[in-house]
Amino acid sequence: MTDKIYLDEAINDLHTILDMVRWSVSRFNDAELYFGHGTDNPWDEAVSLVLYGLHLPQSMLTHTGEGLFAAKLTKSEREKVAELVLKRVQTRMPLPYITHEAWFCGLPFYVDERVLIPRSPFAELIQKRFSDHLSESPAMILDMCTGGGCIAIALAYAFEEAHVDAVDISSDALAVADENIQEHQLSERVYPIESDLFSNLQGQRYDLIVSNPPYVDAQDMADLPEEYHHEPELALAAGNDGLDLVEVLLKQGVNHLNDGGWMFVEVGNSEVHMAQRFAGLDVQWLTFEHGGHGIFAVQKETLVEYWNMQGGQ
């Protein structure tokens, strides 16, 4: 069946919000879409897209219950929703790039194809204020490879007195980060900085460094679902084992940590390569109540000892 026939049927034969959601789920399943950019199943994806197309907040169902599903739609509303559903199917563009909204740590953020869509388990650590590792609130925080600024902004909310540097090599990404910083009215505490890792941070030291750098290895890049290819490759790929940038972070980061400071780095599936690349480095792998993996913590003094053992490399 052609897309035009699907579109005409939806516009002419469907009537309620529930009709549109059910039809959307069927189209998503038929197209074998991948879900992993804000939702993890076709039903939640369909509900989010339909509510967006109707200019209704995502919280609407919380306030009105499932009775909202019985609401009838005008023809123009059905047209709008059906076109959005077909856009998702035809382009395989992740939903947040269509709606230009993503949520992280319970906060809304603007996103487009200049930045990754936030989905990091760092959210859980931030909401717990890194309580298993930090005895005091950090005054100086670095979010390295900030992308759209979601982690940096969430950190500023968690640590209300902290100064947060949001660093990225991409001026396009930093433009999105700045937009989010302004929207959250944090321009006096969160500072976007263009830098190739630490190159423009001479003399800066931090109590806490957080980084979700590019870490996808060559094999995983080749196997990524089509949805991921809408995201900037610069923010994903990191060499054969995914740890090219991580090595720089560990080598240079030690000079940007205050005594007792901690570095937290996300490496995702490239966790399997860490022991070979950094044999003997005693990092702490974290566990998460709400899912996720591949984040380690390491303290400055551990890094100093490790690199001294490596001959100061």
C-alpha positions in Angstrom: 0.0 0.0 0.0 1.4 3.4 -0.9 2.0 6.2 1.5 -0.7 8.3 -0.2 -3.3 5.6 0.4 -2.3 5.3 4.0 -2.5 9.1 4.4 -5.9 9.3 2.7 -7.3 6.5 4.8 -6.1 8.1 8.1 -7.6 11.5 7.2 -10.9 10.1 6.0 -11.6 7.1 8.2 -10.1 7.9 11.6 -11.8 10.2 14.1 -10.4 10.2 17.6 -7.0 10.7 19.2 -7.0 7.0 20.1 -7.6 6.2 16.4 -4.6 8.2 15.4 -2.4 6.7 18.1 -3.4 3.1 17.1 -2.8 3.9 13.4 0.5 5.4 14.2 1.6 2.3 16.1 0.7 0.2 13.2 2.7 2.3 10.7 5.7 2.3 13.1 5.6 -1.5 13.5 5.1 -2.0 9.7 8.2 0.1 9.0 10.2 -1.6 11.8 11.4 1.7 13.3 14.0 1.9 16.0 13.1 3.5 19.3 15.7 4.8 21.6 15.6 8.6 21.5 13.2 9.4 24.3 10.9 6.4 24.0 11.6 2.7 23.8 8.4 1.4 22.2 5.9 2.3 19.4 3.0 3.2 21.7 4.8 5.9 23.7 6.4 7.2 20.5 2.9 7.4 18.9 1.4 9.2 21.9 4.2 11.7 22.0 4.0 12.4 18.3 0.2 12.7 18.2 0.1 15.1 21.2 2.8 17.2 19.6 0.9 17.4 16.3 -2.2 18.5 18.2 -0.2 21.2 20.2 -1.1 19.4 23.4 1.5 19.2 26.2 2.9 15.7 27.0 1.6 16.1 30.5 -2.0 16.2 29.2 -2.7 12.6 29.8 -1.6 12.9 33.4 -4.3 15.6 34.0 -7.1 14.2 31.9 -6.6 10.5 31.9 -7.4 8.2 29.1 -10.6 10.0 28.5 -8.6 12.3 26.3 -8.2 9.5 23.8 -11.9 9.7 23.0 -11.7 13.3 21.8 -12.6 13.8 18.2 -10.2 15.6 15.7 -10.9 17.9 12.9 -9.9 17.0 9.4 -7.0 19.5 9.5 -5.8 18.0 12.7 -5.9 14.5 11.3 -3.9 15.7 8.3 -1.3 17.3 10.5 -0.8 14.2 12.6 -0.8 11.8 9.6 1.9 13.8 7.9 4.1 13.8 11.0 3.7 10.0 11.3 4.7 9.5 7.7 7.6 11.8 8.1 8.8 9.7 11.0 8.4 6.5 8.9 9.8 7.8 5.6 12.9 9.7 7.0 13.5 7.5 10.1 14.3 10.8 11.8 14.3 10.4 15.6 11.2 11.9 17.2 13.0 14.7 19.2 14.3 16.1 15.9 10.8 16.3 14.6 9.4 17.9 17.8 12.6 19.8 18.6 12.2 18.9 22.3 13.9 16.3 24.4 13.8 15.7 28.2 16.8 15.1 30.5 16.7 15.1 34.3 13.1 16.1 34.1 14.0 19.2 32.2 13.0 20.2 28.6 15.6 21.1 26.1 15.6 22.3 22.5 17.4 19.8 20.1 18.0 19.6 16.4 20.4 17.7 14.1 23.4 19.8 15.3 23.5 17.9 18.6 22.9 14.4 20.0 19.6 13.7 21.6 20.2 13.3 25.4 19.7 9.8 26.8 22.6 9.4 29.2 22.4 7.5 32.5 24.3 10.6 33.9 20.8 11.8 34.7 20.5 9.4 37.6 23.9 10.5 39.0 23.1 14.2 38.7 19.7 13.7 40.4 21.6 12.0 43.3 24.2 14.8 43.2 27.0 12.2 42.9 26.4 11.4 46.5 28.4 8.2 46.5 31.5 10.1 45.6 31.3 13.8 46.5 31.5 14.8 50.2 31.1 18.5 49.3 29.2 20.4 46.7 31.6 21.3 43.8 32.2 24.9 43.2 33.8 24.5 39.7 32.3 21.9 37.3 33.3 21.0 33.7 30.9 19.4 31.3 33.3 18.2 28.5 31.7 17.5 25.1 28.5 19.3 26.2 26.6 19.1 22.9 23.3 20.8 23.4 24.2 21.7 27.0 21.7 19.3 28.7 24.2 17.8 31.2 25.8 21.2 32.0 22.4 22.8 32.7 21.2 19.8 34.8 24.4 20.1 36.8 23.7 23.8 37.4 20.3 22.9 38.8 21.7 20.2 41.0 24.5 22.4 42.4 23.0 25.8 42.7 26.2 27.6 43.7 28.4 26.1 41.1 30.1 27.6 38.1 29.7 25.2 35.1 31.9 25.3 31.9 30.1 23.7 29.0 32.8 22.8 26.5 32.5 21.4 22.9 34.6 21.5 19.7 31.5 22.2 17.6 30.4 25.8 17.2 27.0 24.5 15.9 26.5 22.4 19.0 27.4 25.3 21.2 24.8 27.5 19.5 22.2 25.0 20.6 23.7 24.9 24.1 23.6 28.7 24.4 19.9 28.6 23.3 19.2 26.2 26.1 21.2 28.1 28.6 19.3 31.3 27.8 16.0 29.4 28.0 16.8 28.1 31.4 18.1 31.6 32.5 21.4 30.2 33.6 23.8 32.5 31.6 25.4 33.8 34.8 26.5 30.3 35.9 26.8 28.1 32.7 29.3 29.2 30.2 29.6 27.7 26.7 33.3 27.4 25.6 34.5 26.3 22.1 37.5 24.1 22.7 39.1 20.9 21.3 38.9 19.1 24.6 41.2 21.0 27.0 43.1 23.1 24.5 41.3 26.4 25.4 41.1 25.7 29.2 44.7 26.5 30.2 45.0 27.1 33.9 41.4 26.1 34.6 40.8 23.6 37.4 37.6 21.8 38.5 36.3 19.9 41.5 34.1 17.8 39.1 34.6 16.8 35.5 31.8 15.1 33.7 32.1 13.9 30.1 29.9 12.1 27.7 32.3 12.1 24.8 32.1 10.4 21.4 32.7 6.7 22.2 31.2 4.5 19.5 33.7 2.1 18.1 34.0 1.3 14.4 32.0 -1.9 14.6 29.1 -0.3 16.4 29.1 2.7 14.1 28.6 0.3 11.2 25.8 -1.5 12.9 23.8 1.6 14.2 20.1 1.8 13.2 19.3 4.4 10.6 17.8 6.7 13.2 21.3 7.3 14.6 22.7 8.5 11.3 20.6 11.7 11.7 22.8 12.6 14.6 26.2 14.3 14.1 28.9 11.7 13.5 31.4 14.0 15.2 29.5 13.4 18.5 29.5 9.6 18.1 32.5 8.0 16.4 35.8 7.7 18.3 38.2 5.3 16.5 38.5 1.5 16.3 37.8 0.9 20.0 35.8 4.0 20.8 38.4 5.3 23.3 40.5 7.8 21.4 39.0 10.9 23.2 38.8 9.1 26.5 42.6 8.6 26.5 43.1 12.4 26.0 40.6 13.1 28.8 42.4 10.8 31.2 45.9 12.1 30.3 45.1 15.9 30.2 42.2 15.9 32.7 44.5 15.1 35.6 46.0 18.6 35.2 42.6 20.2 35.3 41.3 18.5 38.5 41.7 20.1 41.9 43.1 17.8 44.6 40.4 15.2 45.5 38.5 16.0 42.4 36.5 13.4 40.5 36.1 12.7 36.8 33.1 10.8 35.5 33.2 9.5 31.9 30.7 7.7 29.8 32.0 5.1 27.4 28.9 3.0 26.7 29.6 -0.3 25.0 33.3 0.6 24.6 33.6 -0.3 28.3 34.7 -3.7 27.0 37.9 -2.1 25.6 38.9 -0.2 28.7 40.9 -2.9 30.5 43.1 -3.5 27.4 43.6 0.2 26.6 44.2 1.3 30.2 45.6 -1.9 31.9 46.1 -1.3 35.6 44.0 1.9 35.8 41.7 1.5 38.9 38.4 3.0 37.8 35.0 2.5 39.5 32.3 1.2 37.2 28.9 2.5 38.3 25.5 0.7 38.5 22.2 2.4 37.8 18.7 1.7 39.3 16.9 3.0 36.2 19.0 1.3 33.5 22.2 2.2 31.7 25.8 1.2 31.9 29.3 2.2 30.8 30.1 5.2 33.1 33.2 5.1 35.3 34.5 7.3 38.0 38.1 8.1 38.8 39.7 10.4 41.3 42.6 12.8 40.5 45.1 11.0 42.8 44.3 7.6 41.1 45.1 9.2 37.7 48.3 10.8 39.0 49.5 7.4 40.3 48.6 5.6 37.1 50.3 8.0 34.8 53.4 8.0 37.0 53.5 4.2 36.7 53.3 4.6 32.9 56.4 6.7 33.0 54.6 10.1 32.8 53.1 9.3 29.4 
